[in-house]
Amino acid sequence: MSYSLDFRKKILRIREQEGLSIRETANRFHSVP
């Protein structure tokens, strides 16, 4: 399953704004790193 480019950009923007690690970001969005 692939996610839309807009969704991926949104996740990366949130990750950068909140200073999240890859693992924290994956946990937040319930995905696998």
C-alpha positions as CSV (number, residue, x, y, z in Angstrom):
1,M,0.0,0.0,0.0
2,S,1.4,3.4,-0.9
3,Y,0.3,6.7,0.5
4,S,-0.4,9.8,-1.5
5,L,2.4,12.3,-1.9
6,D,0.4,15.0,-0.1
7,F,0.0,12.6,2.9
8,R,3.7,11.8,3.0
9,K,4.6,15.5,2.8
10,K,2.2,16.3,5.7
11,I,3.8,13.6,7.9
12,L,7.3,14.8,7.1
13,R,6.3,18.4,7.9
14,I,4.8,17.4,11.3
15,R,7.9,15.3,12.0
16,E,10.1,18.3,11.4
17,Q,7.9,20.7,13.3
18,E,7.7,18.5,16.4
19,G,11.2,17.1,16.3
20,L,10.0,13.5,16.1
21,S,12.3,10.5,15.4
22,I,11.4,8.1,12.6
23,R,10.1,5.6,15.2
24,E,8.0,8.2,17.0
25,T,6.6,9.4,13.7
26,A,5.7,5.8,12.7
27,N,4.1,5.1,16.1
28,R,2.1,8.3,15.8
29,F,0.7,7.5,12.4
30,H,0.6,3.7,13.0
31,S,2.9,2.8,10.2
32,V,6.1,0.7,9.9
33,P,9.4,2.7,9.7
